[in-house]
Amino acid sequence: MGNPWRGEVDIEIDGRVWPARLSLGALADLEAALGADSLVALAERFETGGYSARDVLAVLLAGLRAAGWAGDAAALGRAEIGGGPVGAARAAAALLARAFALPEEVGR
């Protein structure tokens, strides 16, 4: 089970649960890959519902790499993600939220 104090979010990929999390390096890569002007702009996409499927996959992939998942974007696109597209979007939003959460906000 993922540790929310470390910013981890459990993501089920093809029946296996991975404790994904976003490192600072992963966040910087996401900014560049998704053309976000800032980390705040990236988080706002999810808060306002202005995200794309590409955004969701990129966030999940970055988080899963920290968990040791060896797949690439194409493999993730083909994978069965727990909760389907809605579960994937929720997991991506949770990863971003936990990456920016203050200690007193963890677990909310």
C-alpha positions in Angstrom: 0.0 0.0 0.0 1.3 3.5 -0.9 2.5 5.8 1.8 0.7 9.1 1.6 3.4 10.7 3.7 5.8 10.1 0.9 3.3 11.3 -1.7 2.5 7.9 -2.9 -0.7 6.9 -4.7 -1.6 3.2 -5.4 -2.2 2.6 -9.1 -3.3 -0.7 -10.4 -1.7 -1.7 -13.7 -2.7 -5.0 -15.3 -3.8 -6.4 -11.9 -0.7 -5.3 -9.9 -0.7 -2.4 -7.6 2.2 0.1 -7.8 3.0 2.8 -5.1 3.5 5.7 -7.6 4.9 9.1 -6.6 6.2 12.2 -8.2 9.8 13.3 -7.6 10.9 16.9 -8.2 12.8 15.7 -11.3 9.6 14.0 -12.6 7.7 17.2 -12.0 10.3 19.2 -14.0 10.1 16.6 -16.8 6.3 16.9 -16.8 6.4 20.7 -17.1 8.6 20.3 -20.2 6.7 17.4 -21.8 3.3 18.9 -21.3 4.2 22.5 -22.2 3.1 23.8 -18.8 4.4 27.3 -17.9 4.8 26.2 -14.2 4.0 23.5 -11.7 1.0 25.6 -10.6 -0.3 25.7 -14.2 0.0 21.9 -14.5 -1.9 21.4 -11.2 -4.6 23.8 -12.3 -5.3 21.7 -15.4 -6.5 18.9 -13.1 -8.2 21.2 -10.6 -10.3 22.8 -13.3 -10.9 19.7 -15.4 -8.8 21.1 -18.3 -6.6 18.1 -18.6 -6.3 15.7 -21.5 -5.8 12.0 -21.7 -2.2 12.7 -22.7 -1.8 14.7 -19.4 -3.2 11.8 -17.4 -0.9 9.3 -19.1 2.2 11.5 -18.6 1.5 12.1 -14.9 0.9 8.4 -14.3 4.0 7.3 -16.2 6.2 9.7 -14.2 4.7 8.4 -11.0 5.0 4.8 -12.0 8.6 5.1 -13.0 9.4 6.2 -9.4 7.7 2.9 -8.3 9.9 0.8 -10.5 7.4 0.2 -13.3 9.5 -0.5 -16.4 6.9 0.2 -19.1 6.8 3.1 -21.5 4.0 5.4 -22.6 2.8 3.0 -25.3 2.6 0.1 -22.8 0.7 2.3 -20.3 -1.7 3.3 -23.0 -2.5 -0.4 -23.7 -2.5 -1.4 -20.0 -5.6 -2.1 -18.0 -5.7 0.6 -15.3 -7.7 0.1 -12.2 -10.9 2.1 -12.3 -10.5 2.7 -16.1 -10.2 6.2 -17.5 -11.9 7.8 -14.5 -9.6 5.9 -12.1 -6.6 6.9 -14.1 -7.6 10.6 -14.0 -8.3 10.4 -10.3 -4.9 8.8 -9.6 -3.1 11.4 -11.7 -4.8 14.2 -9.8 -4.0 12.6 -6.5 -0.3 12.3 -7.5 -0.2 16.0 -8.2 -2.1 16.9 -5.1 0.2 14.8 -2.9 3.3 16.2 -4.5 2.3 19.6 -3.3 0.6 18.7 0.0 1.8 20.1 3.3 2.3 17.6 6.1 -0.9 18.6 7.8 -2.9 18.1 4.6 -1.7 14.5 3.9 -4.6 12.0 4.2 -7.3 14.4 3.3 
